[in-house]
Amino acid sequence: MATTAELFEEPFVADEYIERLVWRTPGGGSRGGPEAFDPKRLLEEFVNHIQELQIMDERIQRKVEKLEQQCQKEAKEFARKVQELQKSNQVAFQHFQELDEHISYVATKVCHLGDQLEGVNTPRQRAVEAQKLMKYFNEFLDGELKSDVFTNSEKIKEAADIIQKLHLIAQELPFDRFSEVKSKIASKYHDLECQLIQEFTSAQRRGEISRMREVAAVLLHFKGYSHCVDVYIKQCQEGAYLRNDIFEDAAILCQRVNKQVGDIFSNPETVLAKLIQNVFEIKLQSFVKDQLEECRKSDAEQYLKNLYDLYTRTTNLSSKLMEFNLGTDKQTFLSKLIKSIFISYLENYIEVETGYLKSRSAMILQRYYDSKNHQKRSIGTGGIQDLKERIRQRTNLPLGPSIDTHGETFLSQEVVVNLLQETKQAFERCHRLSDPSDLPRNAFRIFTILVEFLCIEHIDYALETGLAGIPSSDSRNANLYFLDVVQQANTIFHLFDKQFNDHLMPLISSSPKLSECLQKKKEIIEQMEMKLDTGIDRTLNCMIGQMKHILAAEQKKTDFKPEDENNVLIQYTNACVKVCTYVRKQVEKIKNSMDGKNVDTVLMELGVRFHRLIYEHLQQYSYSCMGGMLAICDVAEYRKCAKDFKIPMVLHLFDTLHALCNLLVVAPDNLKQVCSGEQLANLDKNILHSFVQLRGDYRSARLARHFS
């Protein structure tokens, strides 16, 4: 049986169990093992083993039955004990209820007895207290204070309680009969009040918080309690303002008082609020007045800087004080304190601001013009000279000599930066110092001043002067400075627009003034763009005029009809070289003066006019065969110059012109073929004919016959 038990392993697997049994049986191995396989012996071993398992099963079954019986017996015993415990618990609960009822009954009796005792004791105590008060009243009536409570200085607290009650009683007595005793009580009341305040003051100087708290509690019922608070506030500020920064000193003072005021007074928020009110209305108001009144009339710039700085520091101090408990509506309380200090200065702030900004802007401009030794001309005064100037600006008619600006644009980025900086500071002050309801309107007033002095007095004046300085298109060797004006004006517009978006927009974004500002800005820009367009157009005319002078002076008829056809050594004419050099300089100048799509627009216009000039110029000459080849070389050079424009349309025009020039040299038999080519097929026949007519051999019957 022991052997059988050894064959069981956890976890039990039947197949493995049989395997172990077989290997343990002699003759149970395979045919190739050390012992021959003996099936009979193995069968016999299986039968015996099955019998052993049956015997083991019976033994285990008996043991299980015995354990089940024992478990049932123990379960019954446990159930019996539980029932007994439940019965004991019910008995204990009943006893607890009886005890609770008894305790409630006794408590009711005790409360009733206590009420009866209190009903008896309270009148008795009142009677005793009244008797004592009558005794003390008699002492005042007799005029001699004998009680220890009045003569012993250590019992000032008890004396204060008594005299406070006597003072209330004395107020109810008729004056005619008790005037003397009322006067004595009032005098003692006042003396004790002064003693308590003095004691509070001494304790504060010694730093005895507990004593201060005791005295403050006694004084709470006296009329002089507010005086006690005043004394506390006054002594708190002694030696508090030792730094140069009164605002930092005030913040530190309030933080220090906030930590201890709750340990002294029963109403700390009221005391702290009174301290802050005292600081604002006395210290800060006096400091602000000293700082502002000194420069209010003499120095507007310093006055505005001081006002902004003081108001900012005061509001920052107010933000720090918001951390403290000052009652229900501390925001309104602090706002009123700030307003009480600055009301007289903020009422007319915007008038001072705009007045200073105008004078400062005018001074910046005047200082600049003085540095240039320039006396500003009056623009648009309605005189005859102004009328002539305006007509000349819009036409190319020679109405008189143009104004020589000597290359000066009368635009200065330094001036612009100064004006924008002054305006930026004005916007910042406006944001801080203006009432929220007045902020958009005040910001708009500042913006109009910026427009007046920057856009009109400076930029517009420079444009008008620049326009007046543009020479007529037939002037020789004219210096064209208007593109410099365009370049600087473009830079200034960007700075102006940036300030508009960065500093003005946040102040007016949610008000009706936004549309007004946008409209005004739009009108100014349109007005400036119109003058810029006029100036650029007239400058382009001058450029074309300069090219005409170069061509007229340098181009000779013999260039295209040389006397010796076989001895032409040049690749292109001198006129072409000088024109291309001039054009390249002007293209570079235009690219440097403008940005974005404006460059392409102006270059396309210049390219079209340049093409028209060369086209009309070529129409003035008659060409021999070699002269036609030279004209083609010139146009090829012009086309190379046109590539610098980087404008497809301009390059196309010169490609077409180059193709037209081929008509000057092509053999008569090939004229029709060339005219029907890709580049010339879409041109008007009259244009083609006009170029063919320029050929020196045009009148020959053969050429006329081929082209007809």
C-alpha positions in Angstrom: 0.0 0.0 0.0 2.9 2.3 0.7 4.2 1.6 -2.7 0.9 2.4 -4.2 0.7 5.7 -2.3 4.2 6.6 -3.6 2.9 6.5 -7.2 0.5 9.4 -6.5 2.0 12.8 -7.4 0.5 16.3 -7.6 -1.0 17.2 -9.9 -2.4 13.7 -10.7 -2.3 12.6 -14.3 -3.7 9.0 -15.0 -1.3 8.3 -18.0 1.8 9.2 -16.1 0.5 7.2 -13.1 0.3 4.0 -15.3 3.7 4.7 -16.8 5.3 4.9 -13.4 3.5 1.6 -12.4 4.7 -0.2 -15.5 8.4 0.9 -15.1 8.4 -0.2 -11.4 7.1 -3.7 -12.4 9.7 -6.4 -13.4 9.0 -7.5 -17.0 7.0 -4.4 -17.7 9.6 -2.8 -19.9 9.9 -2.8 -23.7 11.2 -5.7 -25.6 14.6 -4.1 -26.1 15.1 -3.5 -22.3 17.3 -5.3 -19.9 14.5 -7.6 -18.9 12.2 -9.4 -21.3 8.7 -8.1 -21.6 6.3 -10.3 -19.5 2.6 -9.6 -20.2 1.3 -12.1 -17.7 3.4 -10.7 -14.9 2.3 -7.2 -15.8 -1.3 -8.3 -15.8 -0.9 -9.9 -12.5 0.7 -6.7 -11.2 -2.2 -4.7 -12.5 -4.8 -7.0 -10.8 -2.9 -6.8 -7.5 -2.6 -3.1 -7.8 -6.3 -2.6 -8.5 -7.1 -4.7 -5.4 -4.7 -2.4 -3.4 -6.4 0.7 -4.8 -9.9 -0.7 -3.8 -8.7 -1.4 -0.3 -7.2 2.2 -0.2 -10.4 3.6 -1.4 -12.4 1.8 1.3 -10.1 3.1 4.0 -10.3 6.7 2.7 -14.0 6.5 2.4 -14.3 5.4 6.1 -12.1 8.2 7.1 -14.2 10.7 5.1 -17.4 9.5 6.8 -15.8 9.8 10.2 -14.7 13.4 9.5 -18.2 14.3 8.1 -19.8 13.0 11.3 -17.3 15.0 13.4 -18.0 18.1 11.4 -21.8 17.8 11.7 -21.4 17.4 15.5 -19.2 20.5 15.8 -21.6 22.5 13.5 -24.5 21.7 15.9 -22.4 22.7 18.9 -21.5 26.0 17.2 -25.1 26.8 16.3 -26.1 26.2 19.9 -23.5 28.6 21.2 -24.6 31.2 18.6 -28.2 31.0 19.9 -27.0 31.4 23.4 -25.0 34.5 22.5 -28.0 36.0 20.7 -30.2 35.5 23.8 -27.5 37.2 25.9 -27.3 40.1 23.4 -31.0 40.7 23.6 -30.9 40.8 27.4 -28.0 43.3 27.3 -29.9 45.5 24.7 -32.9 45.5 27.0 -30.8 46.6 29.9 -29.2 49.3 27.8 -32.6 50.7 26.8 -33.6 50.8 30.5 -30.4 52.5 31.4 -30.8 55.1 28.6 -34.3 55.9 29.7 -33.1 56.3 33.3 -30.3 58.6 32.2 -32.7 60.7 30.1 -35.0 61.0 33.1 -32.1 62.0 35.4 -30.8 64.5 32.8 -34.3 66.1 32.5 -34.4 66.4 36.3 -31.0 68.0 36.4 -31.8 70.5 33.6 -35.0 71.4 35.4 -33.1 71.8 38.7 -30.4 73.9 36.9 -33.1 76.2 35.4 -34.6 76.6 38.8 -31.2 77.4 40.3 -30.4 79.8 37.5 -33.8 81.5 37.9 -32.9 82.0 41.5 -29.2 82.8 41.0 -29.5 85.2 38.1 -31.7 87.8 39.9 -29.4 87.3 42.9 -26.3 88.0 40.8 -28.0 91.0 39.3 -29.0 92.2 42.7 -25.4 91.8 43.9 -24.0 93.5 40.9 -26.6 96.3 41.3 -25.7 96.6 44.9 -22.0 96.9 44.0 -22.8 99.5 41.4 -24.9 101.4 43.9 -22.0 101.3 46.3 -19.7 102.7 43.7 -22.3 105.2 42.7 -22.6 106.4 46.4 -18.8 106.9 46.4 -19.1 109.2 43.4 -22.1 110.8 45.1 -20.1 111.4 48.3 -17.2 112.7 46.3 -14.7 110.3 47.8 -13.5 107.1 45.9 -12.5 104.6 48.6 -12.8 101.2 46.8 -9.7 99.4 46.0 -10.8 98.9 42.4 -10.5 102.7 41.8 -7.3 103.3 43.8 -5.3 100.2 42.7 -3.8 100.8 39.3 -3.4 97.1 38.7 -7.2 96.7 38.7 -7.8 99.1 35.8 -9.6 96.5 33.9 -12.2 96.0 36.6 -12.5 99.7 37.1 -13.0 100.2 33.4 -15.9 97.7 33.4 -17.5 99.4 36.4 -17.1 103.0 35.2 -18.5 102.0 31.8 -21.6 100.6 33.4 -21.9 103.7 35.7 -21.5 105.9 32.7 -24.5 104.3 31.0 -26.6 104.6 34.1 -25.6 108.2 34.7 -26.9 109.1 31.2 -30.4 108.0 32.2 -30.4 110.2 35.4 -32.0 113.7 35.3 -29.4 116.4 35.0 -30.8 118.9 37.5 -30.5 116.5 40.5 -27.4 114.5 39.5 -25.4 117.0 37.4 -22.5 116.8 39.8 -22.3 113.1 40.1 -22.7 112.7 36.3 -19.8 115.1 35.9 -17.6 113.1 38.2 -18.5 109.8 36.5 -17.8 111.3 33.1 -14.5 112.7 34.4 -13.5 109.3 35.7 -14.7 107.6 32.5 -12.5 110.0 30.5 -9.5 109.4 32.8 -9.8 105.6 32.6 -10.2 105.8 28.9 -7.0 107.9 28.6 -5.2 105.5 31.0 -6.2 102.5 28.8 -5.1 104.2 25.6 -1.8 105.1 27.3 -1.4 101.5 28.5 -2.2 100.3 24.9 0.4 102.7 23.6 3.1 101.6 26.0 2.3 97.9 25.3 2.6 98.6 21.6 6.0 100.2 22.1 7.1 97.2 24.2 5.7 94.8 21.6 3.5 93.1 24.1 0.8 91.7 21.8 -1.2 89.9 24.6 -1.4 93.1 26.7 -2.5 95.1 23.6 -5.2 92.5 23.0 -6.5 92.8 26.6 -6.6 96.6 26.6 -8.2 96.7 23.1 -10.9 94.3 24.3 -11.7 96.6 27.3 -11.7 99.7 25.1 -14.0 98.1 22.6 -17.0 99.3 24.7 -15.6 102.8 25.2 -16.2 105.7 23.0 -12.4 106.1 22.6 -12.0 102.8 20.9 -11.6 104.5 17.5 -8.9 106.7 19.1 -7.1 103.5 20.2 -7.1 102.3 16.6 -5.8 105.7 15.5 -2.9 105.4 18.0 -2.1 101.9 16.7 -2.1 103.1 13.1 0.0 106.1 13.9 2.6 104.1 15.9 2.7 101.4 13.2 3.9 104.0 10.7 6.7 105.3 12.9 10.0 104.5 11.2 8.1 102.7 8.4 9.2 105.1 5.6 12.9 104.9 5.6 13.6 103.8 2.0 13.4 106.0 -1.1 10.4 104.0 -2.4 7.3 105.0 -0.4 5.2 102.4 -2.3 7.5 99.5 -1.3 7.5 100.8 2.3 3.7 101.0 2.3 3.4 97.4 1.0 5.9 96.1 3.6 4.0 98.0 6.4 0.7 96.6 5.4 2.1 93.0 5.2 3.6 93.4 8.7 0.4 94.8 10.2 -1.7 92.2 8.5 0.2 89.5 10.4 -0.4 90.9 13.9 -3.7 92.9 13.6 -5.7 89.7 14.0 -4.0 88.9 17.3 -4.9 92.3 18.8 -8.3 93.5 17.6 -11.6 91.7 17.3 -12.3 93.4 13.9 -8.9 93.1 12.2 -10.3 93.8 8.6 -11.7 97.2 9.7 -8.4 98.2 11.4 -6.3 97.2 8.4 -8.7 99.0 6.0 -8.4 102.1 8.2 -4.6 101.8 8.1 -4.6 101.5 4.3 -7.0 104.5 4.0 -4.6 106.5 6.2 -1.6 105.5 4.1 -3.4 106.5 0.8 -5.0 109.7 2.0 -2.1 111.1 3.9 1.2 109.7 2.9 0.6 108.8 -0.8 -1.6 111.8 -1.5 1.0 114.1 -0.1 3.8 112.4 -2.0 1.9 112.5 -5.3 1.1 116.1 -4.9 4.7 117.0 -4.2 5.8 115.1 -7.3 3.2 116.5 -9.7 2.5 120.0 -8.6 6.1 121.0 -9.0 6.2 120.3 -12.8 2.5 120.5 -13.6 2.7 123.9 -15.3 6.4 124.2 -16.1 7.3 120.8 -17.7 4.5 118.8 -19.4 6.8 116.0 -20.4 8.0 115.4 -16.8 4.5 115.8 -15.5 3.1 113.1 -17.8 6.0 110.7 -17.0 5.5 111.3 -13.2 1.8 110.9 -13.4 2.0 107.7 -15.4 4.7 106.3 -13.1 2.9 107.3 -9.8 -0.4 106.0 -11.0 1.1 102.7 -12.1 3.0 102.2 -8.8 -0.2 103.1 -6.9 -2.3 100.5 -8.8 0.5 97.9 -8.4 0.4 98.6 -4.6 -3.4 98.2 -4.7 -3.0 94.8 -6.4 -0.7 93.7 -3.6 -3.2 94.8 -1.0 -6.0 92.8 -2.7 -4.5 89.8 -1.0 -5.6 91.0 2.4 -9.0 90.7 4.0 -10.4 94.3 3.9 -14.1 93.5 4.1 -16.7 92.6 1.5 -15.9 94.9 -1.4 -12.2 95.6 -1.3 -12.0 96.2 -5.0 -14.3 99.2 -4.8 -12.7 100.4 -1.6 -9.2 100.5 -3.1 -10.5 102.0 -6.4 -12.0 104.9 -4.5 -8.8 105.5 -2.6 -6.8 105.7 -5.9 -9.5 107.9 -7.4 -9.4 110.3 -4.4 -5.6 110.8 -5.0 -5.6 111.2 -8.8 -9.1 112.6 -9.6 -7.8 116.2 -10.0 -5.0 115.1 -12.3 -7.0 112.6 -14.4 -9.9 115.0 -15.2 -7.8 117.0 -17.7 -5.2 114.3 -18.4 -6.0 114.0 -22.1 -5.9 117.7 -22.7 -2.4 117.8 -21.3 -1.4 114.7 -23.2 -2.6 116.0 -26.6 -1.2 119.4 -26.0 2.2 118.0 -25.1 2.1 115.6 -28.0 1.4 118.3 -30.5 4.1 120.6 -29.3 6.6 117.8 -29.0 5.8 116.5 -32.5 6.1 120.0 -34.0 9.4 120.5 -32.3 10.8 117.2 -33.6 9.8 118.2 -37.2 11.1 121.8 -36.9 14.4 120.6 -35.5 14.8 118.3 -38.4 14.0 121.0 -41.0 16.3 123.4 -39.2 19.1 120.8 -39.4 18.6 120.8 -43.2 18.4 124.6 -43.4 15.0 124.2 -45.0 12.1 126.5 -44.7 8.9 124.6 -45.1 6.8 125.7 -48.1 3.1 126.2 -47.7 1.4 123.3 -49.6 -2.0 124.0 -51.3 -2.5 127.6 -50.2 -4.6 128.4 -53.3 -2.1 130.8 -54.9 -1.2 131.1 -58.5 2.2 129.4 -58.0 0.5 126.5 -56.1 -2.0 126.1 -58.9 0.8 126.0 -61.5 2.7 123.5 -59.4 -0.4 121.2 -59.0 -1.1 121.3 -62.8 2.6 120.5 -63.5 2.5 117.6 -61.1 -0.4 116.0 -63.0 0.8 116.7 -66.5 4.1 117.0 -68.3 3.5 120.6 -69.4 6.4 122.9 -68.7 4.7 125.4 -66.4 7.9 126.7 -64.9 11.1 125.4 -63.4 10.8 122.5 -60.9 12.0 122.9 -57.4 15.6 121.7 -56.9 15.7 119.6 -53.7 19.4 118.8 -54.2 18.7 115.1 -53.7 17.1 115.6 -50.3 14.0 113.5 -49.7 12.9 115.4 -46.6 12.0 112.1 -45.0 13.9 110.9 -41.9 13.6 107.5 -40.2 15.0 109.1 -37.1 12.2 111.7 -37.1 9.7 109.0 -37.7 11.0 106.8 -34.9 10.9 109.7 -32.5 7.3 110.6 -33.5 6.2 107.0 -33.2 8.0 106.6 -29.9 6.3 109.7 -28.5 3.0 108.4 -29.7 3.6 104.9 -28.3 4.3 106.4 -24.9 1.1 108.5 -25.2 -0.9 105.4 -26.1 0.6 103.6 -23.0 -0.3 106.5 -20.7 -3.7 106.7 -22.3 -4.4 103.1 -21.6 -3.4 103.4 -18.0 -4.8 106.8 -17.1 -8.0 107.0 -19.1 -11.4 106.0 -17.7 -12.5 102.8 -19.6 -15.5 104.7 -21.0 -13.2 107.4 -22.4 -10.3 105.2 -23.6 -11.4 104.7 -27.2 -12.1 108.4 -27.7 -8.8 109.5 -26.1 -6.9 107.0 -28.1 -8.5 108.3 -31.3 -7.4 111.9 -30.4 -3.8 110.7 -30.1 -4.1 108.8 -33.4 -5.3 112.0 -35.2 -2.3 113.9 -33.9 0.0 111.1 -35.2 -1.7 111.3 -38.6 -1.4 115.1 -38.6 2.3 115.3 -37.9 3.7 112.0 -39.3 1.4 111.5 -42.3 0.5 115.0 -43.3 3.2 117.3 -42.0 6.1 115.0 -42.7 5.3 112.3 -45.3 2.7 114.2 -47.3 5.0 117.3 -47.3 7.9 115.2 -48.5 5.7 113.7 -51.3 4.6 117.2 -52.3 8.1 118.5 -52.3 9.3 115.4 -54.1 6.7 115.8 -56.8 7.7 119.4 -57.1 11.3 118.3 -57.5 10.6 116.0 -60.4 11.9 117.7 -63.6 9.9 117.8 -66.8 10.4 114.9 -69.2 12.4 116.9 -71.7 15.0 118.0 -69.1 18.6 116.9 -69.8 20.7 115.1 -67.2 17.9 115.2 -64.7 18.6 113.7 -61.2 15.6 111.6 -60.2 15.3 111.5 -56.5 11.6 110.6 -56.2 12.4 106.9 -56.1 14.3 107.6 -52.9 11.2 109.3 -51.5 9.2 106.2 -52.5 11.7 103.9 -50.7 11.7 105.8 -47.5 7.9 106.4 -47.6 7.4 102.7 -48.0 9.5 101.9 -44.9 7.7 104.6 -42.9 4.3 103.2 -43.9 5.3 99.8 -42.5 6.3 101.4 -39.2 3.1 103.4 -39.1 1.0 100.3 -39.8 2.8 98.3 -37.1 2.1 100.9 -34.5 -1.5 101.1 -35.6 -1.9 97.3 -35.1 0.3 96.9 -32.0 -0.7 99.9 -29.9 -3.9 101.5 -31.2 -6.0 98.5 -32.1 -6.1 97.0 -28.6 -7.5 100.3 -27.2 -10.3 100.6 -29.7 -11.0 97.1 -30.9 -14.4 96.8 -29.1 -15.7 100.3 -29.7 -17.3 102.3 -32.5 -14.0 104.3 -32.8 -12.5 101.3 -34.6 -14.3 102.0 -37.8 -13.4 105.7 -37.7 -9.7 104.9 -37.2 -9.7 102.3 -40.0 -11.5 104.8 -42.3 -9.1 107.5 -41.5 -6.1 105.2 -42.1 -7.6 104.1 -45.4 -8.1 107.7 -46.6 -4.5 108.7 -45.6 -3.0 105.6 -47.4 -5.1 106.2 -50.5 -4.1 109.9 -50.6 -0.4 108.9 -50.2 -0.7 106.1 -52.8 -2.2 108.6 -55.3 0.7 111.0 -54.9 3.2 108.1 -55.1 1.6 106.9 -58.3 1.7 110.4 -59.8 5.3 110.8 -58.8 6.3 107.3 -60.1 4.5 108.0 -63.4 6.2 111.3 -63.9 9.6 109.8 -62.9 9.1 107.1 -65.5 8.4 109.8 -68.1 11.6 111.5 -67.1 13.5 108.2 -67.5 12.1 107.8 -71.0 12.9 111.5 -71.7 16.5 110.8 -70.6 16.7 107.8 -73.0 15.4 110.1 -75.8 18.1 112.6 -75.1 20.7 109.8 -75.2 19.4 108.4 -78.4 19.1 111.8 -80.0 22.6 112.7 -79.1 24.4 109.4 -79.8 22.5 107.8 -82.6 23.6 108.8 -86.1 21.9 108.1 -89.4 25.2 106.6 -90.7 25.0 104.0 -87.9 22.4 102.1 -89.9 23.5 103.1 -93.4 27.3 103.1 -93.2 29.3 104.4 -96.1 31.5 101.4 -96.3 29.3 98.3 -95.8 32.4 96.1 -95.7 34.2 97.9 -93.0 31.8 97.8 -90.0 33.7 96.7 -86.9 31.2 97.4 -84.0 28.8 94.9 -82.6 26.2 97.5 -81.5 25.9 101.2 -81.6 27.2 103.6 -78.9 23.6 104.9 -78.3 22.5 101.4 -77.5 25.3 100.9 -75.0 24.5 104.2 -73.1 20.8 103.5 -73.1 21.2 100.0 -71.7 23.6 101.2 -69.1 21.1 103.9 -68.1 18.2 101.4 -68.1 20.0 98.9 -65.9 20.8 101.6 -63.3 17.1 102.6 -63.2 15.9 99.0 -62.9 18.2 98.4 -60.0 17.0 101.6 -58.4 13.4 100.7 -58.8 14.0 97.2 -57.2 15.7 98.8 -54.3 13.0 101.4 -53.8 9.9 99.2 -53.7 8.8 95.8 -52.6 6.3 93.1 -53.4 4.0 93.4 -56.4 4.8 97.1 -56.7 8.2 96.3 -58.2 6.7 94.2 -61.0 4.0 96.8 -61.7 6.4 99.7 -62.1 8.9 97.6 -64.0 6.3 96.4 -66.4 5.2 100.0 -67.0 8.8 101.1 -67.6 9.4 98.1 -69.8 6.4 98.9 -72.0 7.4 102.6 -72.3 11.0 101.5 -73.0 9.8 99.2 -75.8 7.6 101.9 -77.3 10.6 104.3 -77.3 12.9 101.9 -79.0 10.2 100.9 -81.5 9.5 104.5 -82.4 13.2 105.3 -82.5 13.9 102.5 -85.0 11.1 103.8 -87.2 13.1 107.0 -87.8 15.9 105.4 -89.9 16.5 103.8 -93.2 18.6 100.6 -93.1 21.1 99.1 -95.4 21.8 95.4 -95.2 24.7 95.9 -92.8 22.8 98.6 -91.0 19.9 96.2 -90.5 22.3 93.7 -89.0 23.6 96.4 -86.6 20.0 97.3 -85.7 19.3 93.6 -84.9 22.4 93.6 -82.7 21.1 96.7 -80.9 17.7 95.2 -80.3 19.4 92.0 -79.1 21.2 94.1 -76.5 18.0 95.9 -75.6 16.4 92.5 -75.2 19.2 91.3 -72.9 18.6 94.5 -70.9 14.9 93.7 -70.8 15.6 90.3 -69.2 16.8 92.2 -66.1 13.2 93.3 -65.7 12.1 89.7 -65.1 8.7 90.6 -66.6 7.5 88.0 -69.2 5.4 90.6 -71.0 8.3 93.0 -71.5 10.6 90.2 -72.7 7.9 89.1 -75.2 7.6 92.7 -76.6 11.4 92.8 -77.2 11.4 89.3 -78.7 8.7 90.5 -81.2 10.7 93.6 -81.9 13.8 91.5 -82.5 11.8 89.4 -85.0 10.6 92.6 -86.7 14.1 93.7 -87.2 14.8 90.5 -89.1 12.6 92.0 -91.8 15.4 94.6 -92.4 17.9 92.0 -93.5 16.0 88.9 -94.8 16.2 88.1 -98.5 13.2 89.5 -100.5 12.2 86.0 -101.5 11.9 84.9 -97.8 9.9 87.9 -96.6 6.5 86.2 -96.7 7.8 83.2 -95.0 9.3 85.3 -92.2 6.2 87.3 -91.8 4.1 84.2 -91.4 6.5 82.9 -88.7 5.3 82.2 -85.1 6.4 85.6 -83.6 5.0 87.8 -86.4 2.0 85.9 -87.6 -0.4 87.7 -85.2 0.9 91.2 -85.8 -1.0 93.7 -87.9 0.1 93.8 -91.5 0.6 97.5 -91.3 3.3 97.1 -88.6 5.1 94.5 -90.7 4.8 96.8 -93.8 6.2 99.8 -91.8 9.4 97.8 -91.0 9.8 96.5 -94.5 9.5 100.1 -95.7 12.6 101.0 -93.6 14.8 98.8 -95.9 17.1 100.7 -98.2 16.1 98.5 -101.1 12.3 98.8 -100.4 11.6 100.8 -103.5 13.1 98.2 -105.8 10.3 96.6 -107.9 11.5 93.1 -106.8 11.1 93.8 -103.1 7.7 95.5 -103.5 6.5 92.6 -105.6 7.5 90.0 -103.0 5.9 91.8 -100.1 2.7 92.7 -101.9 
